[in-house]
């Protein structure tokens, strides 16, 4: 539900995902242990620092039972293509 609201908010404010910044991250689930690397679009206020990005990412991942391990980096749209294949199904999933 949060994903849908986020998409609606982007549409209504006239922003596009390409105008936002992005973060790549590592996350885990326990019992059994699962790890993943992903890329996520961030709201403007979360682009200020890694700490702000971590708060935004951790919140969205927690909805599906994932725990954020770390933010690898924060970048603009020019860094998306090089990360797409590494992120696989977790590319812009959250």
C-alpha positions as CSV (number, residue, x, y, z in Angstrom):
1,X,0.0,0.0,0.0
2,X,2.9,2.4,0.8
3,X,4.3,1.7,-2.6
4,X,1.1,2.7,-4.3
5,X,0.8,5.9,-2.2
6,X,4.4,6.8,-3.1
7,X,3.7,6.4,-6.8
8,X,0.5,8.4,-6.6
9,X,2.4,11.2,-4.7
10,X,5.1,11.3,-7.4
11,X,2.5,11.6,-10.1
12,X,0.4,14.2,-8.3
13,X,3.4,16.5,-7.6
14,X,4.6,16.4,-11.1
15,X,7.9,14.7,-10.1
16,X,9.2,11.8,-12.0
17,X,11.4,9.0,-10.8
18,X,14.2,10.2,-13.1
19,X,14.2,13.6,-11.3
20,X,14.8,11.9,-7.9
21,X,17.9,10.5,-6.4
22,X,18.5,6.9,-5.7
23,X,20.3,4.7,-3.3
24,X,21.8,1.2,-3.5
25,X,21.7,-0.9,-0.4
26,X,22.1,-4.3,1.2
27,X,19.4,-6.0,3.2
28,X,18.7,-9.2,5.0
29,X,15.9,-11.4,6.4
30,X,16.5,-14.0,9.1
31,X,15.2,-17.5,9.6
32,X,16.3,-18.6,7.0
33,X,18.9,-16.1,6.2
34,X,18.3,-14.2,2.9
35,X,20.4,-11.4,1.6
36,X,19.8,-9.0,-1.3
37,X,21.3,-5.9,-3.0
38,X,18.8,-3.4,-4.3
39,X,18.3,0.0,-5.8
40,X,15.6,2.3,-4.5
41,X,14.2,5.7,-5.5
42,X,14.4,8.3,-2.7
43,X,12.2,11.3,-1.9
44,X,14.1,14.6,-2.1
45,X,14.4,15.0,1.7
46,X,16.2,11.6,1.9
47,X,18.9,12.7,-0.6
48,X,20.6,15.0,1.9
49,X,22.8,12.3,3.5
50,X,23.3,8.6,3.9
51,X,21.6,8.7,7.3
52,X,18.5,10.3,5.8
53,X,18.6,7.7,3.0
54,X,19.0,4.9,5.5
55,X,15.9,6.0,7.4
56,X,13.8,6.1,4.3
57,X,15.1,2.8,2.9
58,X,14.8,1.0,6.3
59,X,11.2,2.0,6.7
60,X,10.1,0.7,3.2
61,X,12.1,-2.5,3.5
62,X,10.6,-3.3,7.0
63,X,7.1,-3.4,5.4
64,X,8.2,-6.7,3.7
65,X,10.3,-8.0,6.6
66,X,13.7,-6.9,5.4
67,X,16.3,-5.3,7.6
68,X,18.6,-2.7,6.1
69,X,22.3,-3.6,6.5
70,X,23.8,-0.6,4.9
71,X,23.5,2.1,2.2
72,X,26.1,1.6,-0.4
73,X,25.7,5.0,-2.0
74,X,23.3,7.8,-3.0
75,X,23.4,8.8,-6.6
76,X,21.4,10.4,-9.5
77,X,19.7,8.9,-12.5
78,X,23.1,8.6,-14.3
79,X,24.1,5.7,-12.0
80,X,21.0,3.6,-12.6
81,X,22.0,1.5,-15.7
82,X,25.3,0.3,-14.2
83,X,23.4,-1.0,-11.1
84,X,20.4,-2.6,-12.9
85,X,21.8,-6.0,-13.5
86,X,23.3,-6.4,-10.1
87,X,20.1,-5.5,-8.4
88,X,18.0,-7.9,-10.4
89,X,14.5,-8.2,-9.1
90,X,15.3,-5.6,-6.4
91,X,15.9,-2.9,-8.9
92,X,13.5,-0.1,-8.0
93,X,11.2,-2.7,-6.3
94,X,10.8,-0.6,-3.2
